[in-house]
């Protein structure tokens, strides 16, 4: 088995396939490194593909202290994987928790990125203090249930949420595998992640200034039935200077597994555009936002 070691001594398990420019895949809270298999099989024909298990996801280490988990640490772990493999820059691809980690990398370490694909990005939250307090309380309650009831008993509830049933309805075999993999995870690792990352991160809506300075080419992908992520997707489109947005119809949260052909095609076109320096900033004319005729210069 292959591991890299972070600066705080955590061992992160990774898998790699293919040769070429590197693509680093970053998984979501509900999945793990195996959740990227449809993408690894496709892109490893032309690229060097790396996927890794986040801290708290065996076979990576599961730190017992919540202080070992944070949004900043998630970003630094991604960089640790690249550094450990001798990679200077890579295309970063993240789903949900992995997407917010990719955004964090773009703020903290933009020089290490060729591009980022931000799929089903949450972490937008609300700027309202009471709403944030309720969200943190919900995260704490969910973490307690994970540790007291176990992931196996939580799997059915979690994997049939309002943005997960789309996957089940389209591909019950794939969804059953996803649910089984969720149930086999570490309750402690998931609980610590829910407390240290999900519940503690600053909403990206409050980080507009930092995001507006990010020049990393970005593709934001969102399912039109994943209500919790659409607001952030629109915000990122309006805020990131070099951002494109794709909304996938009749699709929930697990986009890369639910619609792998659509996801792979969009990502391939995006990376190809980046490689040919064709993914620039919004055109100055488009910024005028007129509906019929350009604004008069008179």
C-alpha positions in Angstrom: 0.0 0.0 0.0 1.2 3.5 -0.8 1.3 6.4 1.7 2.6 9.9 2.0 3.1 11.6 5.4 1.8 15.1 6.2 3.8 17.7 8.2 1.8 16.7 11.3 2.6 13.0 10.9 -0.6 11.7 9.4 -0.3 9.0 6.8 -2.5 9.4 3.8 -3.2 6.5 1.5 -3.2 7.2 -2.2 -3.5 5.3 -5.5 -2.2 6.4 -8.9 -2.6 5.4 -12.5 -1.6 6.6 -15.9 1.0 9.1 -17.2 0.9 12.7 -18.3 -0.2 15.9 -16.6 -1.4 15.2 -13.1 -5.0 15.2 -11.9 -5.7 15.0 -8.2 -9.1 13.7 -7.2 -10.5 14.7 -3.8 -13.5 12.8 -2.4 -16.7 13.8 -0.6 -17.9 13.2 3.0 -20.2 10.4 1.8 -17.6 8.6 -0.4 -13.9 7.9 -0.4 -11.0 7.5 -2.9 -12.8 4.6 -4.7 -15.7 7.0 -5.6 -13.6 8.3 -8.4 -13.2 5.0 -10.2 -15.2 6.1 -13.3 -13.0 9.1 -13.7 -9.7 7.3 -13.0 -10.5 4.6 -15.6 -11.3 7.3 -18.2 -8.6 10.0 -17.6 -5.7 7.6 -16.8 -5.5 6.8 -20.5 -4.0 10.3 -21.0 -3.2 11.8 -17.6 -1.5 10.8 -14.4 -4.4 10.3 -12.0 -4.1 10.3 -8.2 -6.8 9.7 -5.7 -6.3 9.6 -2.0 -8.3 8.9 1.2 -8.7 12.0 3.4 -7.6 11.8 7.0 -10.3 10.0 8.9 -10.9 7.6 6.0 -9.1 4.3 6.3 -6.6 3.1 5.1 -5.4 6.7 5.8 -4.9 7.5 9.5 -7.8 8.5 11.7 -6.6 11.1 14.2 -8.5 11.0 17.4 -8.4 14.7 18.2 -10.8 17.1 16.5 -8.0 19.7 16.4 -6.4 17.6 13.7 -9.3 18.3 11.3 -9.9 21.7 9.6 -10.7 23.3 6.3 -7.1 24.6 6.1 -5.7 21.2 7.0 -7.8 19.6 4.2 -6.2 21.9 1.7 -2.7 21.4 3.1 -3.2 17.6 2.9 -3.9 17.9 -0.8 -0.7 19.8 -1.2 1.1 17.2 0.9 0.0 14.5 -1.5 1.3 16.5 -4.5 4.6 17.3 -2.7 5.1 13.7 -1.6 4.7 12.5 -5.2 7.1 15.2 -6.5 4.3 17.1 -8.4 4.7 20.8 -8.8 1.3 21.6 -10.2 -1.9 19.6 -10.9 -5.5 19.8 -12.0 -7.6 19.5 -8.8 -11.0 17.8 -9.0 -13.2 17.8 -5.9 -16.7 16.7 -5.1 -18.6 18.3 -2.1 -16.1 18.2 0.8 -13.3 17.7 -1.8 -14.6 20.6 -3.8 -14.5 23.0 -0.8 -10.9 21.7 -0.1 -10.0 22.5 -3.7 -11.4 26.0 -3.3 -9.3 26.4 -0.1 -6.2 25.3 -2.0 -7.0 28.0 -4.6 -6.9 30.6 -1.9 -3.9 29.2 0.1 -1.8 27.5 -2.6 -2.9 28.8 -6.1 0.7 28.3 -7.5 0.2 24.5 -7.2 -2.9 24.4 -9.4 -3.3 24.1 -13.1 -7.1 24.2 -12.8 -9.9 23.2 -10.4 -13.2 21.4 -11.0 -15.6 22.2 -8.2 -18.5 19.7 -8.2 -21.4 19.8 -5.8 -19.6 22.3 -3.6 -21.3 23.0 -0.3 -19.7 25.0 2.5 -21.4 28.1 1.3 -23.7 28.2 4.3 -25.4 31.4 5.4 -24.0 34.7 6.6 -26.9 34.9 9.1 -25.5 34.3 12.6 -28.5 32.3 13.8 -28.5 30.1 10.6 -24.8 29.4 11.1 -25.4 28.5 14.8 -28.2 26.0 13.8 -26.0 24.5 11.1 -23.1 24.0 13.6 -25.6 22.4 16.1 -26.9 20.1 13.3 -23.3 19.0 12.5 -22.6 18.3 16.2 -25.8 16.3 16.5 -25.0 14.3 13.4 -21.4 13.6 14.7 -22.9 12.3 17.9 -25.3 10.0 16.1 -22.4 8.6 13.9 -20.4 7.7 17.0 -23.3 6.3 19.0 -25.3 4.5 16.3 -22.4 3.6 13.9 -22.2 4.2 10.2 -24.0 1.0 9.2 -27.2 2.1 10.9 -26.8 5.6 9.5 -26.1 4.5 5.9 -29.7 4.1 4.8 -30.8 7.4 6.3 -27.8 9.3 4.9 -27.8 7.7 1.4 -31.5 8.3 0.8 -31.4 12.0 1.4 -33.1 14.5 -0.9 -30.0 14.9 -3.1 -29.0 11.2 -3.0 -32.2 9.5 -4.2 -31.5 10.6 -7.7 -28.5 8.2 -7.8 -30.5 5.4 -6.4 -33.3 5.9 -8.9 -30.9 5.9 -11.9 -28.4 3.2 -10.8 -29.4 1.1 -7.9 -26.4 -1.2 -8.2 -24.0 1.7 -8.1 -25.9 3.3 -5.2 -25.9 0.1 -3.2 -22.1 0.0 -3.6 -21.9 3.6 -2.5 -24.0 2.9 0.6 -22.0 -0.2 1.5 -18.7 1.8 1.2 -20.2 4.5 3.4 -21.2 2.0 6.1 -17.7 0.5 6.1 -16.0 3.8 7.1 -14.6 5.0 10.4 -17.3 6.4 12.7 -14.6 8.4 14.6 -13.1 9.8 11.4 -16.4 10.9 10.1 -17.5 12.4 13.4 -14.3 14.4 13.7 -14.6 15.6 10.1 -18.1 16.7 10.7 -17.1 18.7 13.7 -13.7 20.0 12.6 -14.4 20.7 8.9 -18.0 20.7 8.0 -19.3 22.5 11.1 -16.3 24.8 11.6 -15.4 26.2 8.2 -16.1 29.8 7.3 -18.8 30.1 4.6 -17.4 31.0 1.2 -20.0 33.7 0.9 -18.0 35.5 3.5 -14.7 35.1 1.5 -15.7 37.0 -1.6 -12.6 39.2 -1.6 -10.2 36.3 -1.4 -12.0 34.3 -4.1 -12.2 37.3 -6.4 -8.4 37.3 -6.6 -8.1 33.6 -7.6 -6.9 33.4 -11.2 -7.0 29.6 -11.3 -9.3 28.4 -14.2 -12.4 26.9 -12.6 -15.3 24.7 -13.7 -18.2 24.5 -11.3 -20.5 21.6 -11.8 -23.8 21.3 -9.9 -26.9 19.1 -10.1 -30.2 20.9 -10.6 -31.8 18.9 -7.8 -29.0 19.5 -5.3 -30.6 22.5 -3.7 -27.9 23.0 -1.0 -25.2 23.7 -3.6 -26.9 25.8 -6.3 -26.5 29.1 -4.4 -22.8 28.6 -3.9 -22.4 27.6 -7.6 -24.0 30.8 -8.8 -21.9 32.8 -6.3 -18.7 31.2 -7.5 -19.6 31.9 -11.1 -20.0 35.5 -10.3 -16.9 35.8 -8.1 -14.1 33.6 -9.5 -12.6 35.5 -12.4 -12.0 32.5 -14.7 -15.1 30.4 -13.9 -17.5 28.4 -16.0 -20.7 26.8 -14.6 -22.5 23.6 -15.7 -25.8 22.6 -14.2 -26.7 19.0 -14.9 -30.4 18.3 -15.3 -32.3 15.8 -13.1 -29.2 15.2 -11.0 -28.5 15.3 -7.3 -25.3 15.5 -5.2 -23.2 12.5 -6.4 -22.7 13.9 -9.9 -19.6 12.0 -10.9 -21.2 8.7 -10.2 -24.7 9.5 -11.1 -23.8 11.0 -14.5 -20.2 9.9 -15.2 -20.4 10.4 -19.0 -21.7 14.0 -18.6 -19.1 14.7 -15.9 -16.2 13.2 -17.8 -17.1 15.0 -21.0 -17.4 18.3 -19.3 -14.2 17.9 -17.4 -12.3 16.8 -20.4 -13.4 19.8 -22.5 -12.5 22.1 -19.6 -9.0 20.7 -19.1 -8.4 20.8 -22.9 -9.4 24.4 -23.0 -7.1 25.2 -20.1 -4.2 23.3 -21.8 -4.7 25.5 -24.8 -5.1 28.7 -22.8 -8.7 29.2 -23.9 -10.4 29.5 -20.4 -10.0 33.2 -19.8 -11.8 35.8 -17.7 -15.3 37.0 -18.5 -15.3 39.2 -21.7 -15.6 42.9 -21.0 -18.7 43.1 -23.1 -20.4 40.4 -21.1 -19.7 42.3 -17.9 -22.0 45.1 -19.1 -25.0 42.8 -18.7 -27.1 44.5 -21.3 -30.0 42.6 -22.8 -30.6 44.1 -26.2 -27.9 46.6 -27.3 -24.5 47.5 -25.9 -24.4 50.5 -23.7 -23.9 53.8 -25.5 -20.5 55.5 -25.2 -22.1 58.9 -25.7 
